[in-house]
Amino acid sequence: MFLTSEQQIETGRWAVLATHLNGEVDSGKYDHIDTTVVLKHVNDGDVFEFLATELGKDVEYALAKLTDVHRHKLLHHWRTMAEAYETYQFHVRRSGLALLVAYLLGQIAVHHAQIPK
């Protein structure tokens, strides 16, 4: 399966967001954002607003690259992952931002999966 140019752009924007979130995990500034907090905002549907408020300029560029359609689709994917899997299945037990990185990487992997014939 080949990705359309729109799908390639979307996947690239997911990778940019994952990179920015990963950097903030590494910074240690947001260690107070645990998986419980992130899952609450994913379930409440306000995770992007939460990230913008909580992380501000640290993720402003990455969030600005996402259209409303991208955000809607990501939220849908994240809600599905949150309902279907435990956080430890993504090798995340503490950091909410690391969980979002894992969700993004999982979604990128699914997006690029080749179904055998």
Secondary structure, DSSP 8 states (H G I E B T S, - for coil): ----HHHHHHHHHHHHHHHHHHHHHHH-TTTT-BHHHHHHHHHHT-HHHHHHHHHTHHHHHHHHTS-HHHHHHHHHHHHHHHHHS-GGGGT-SSBHHHHHHHHHHHHHHHHT-----
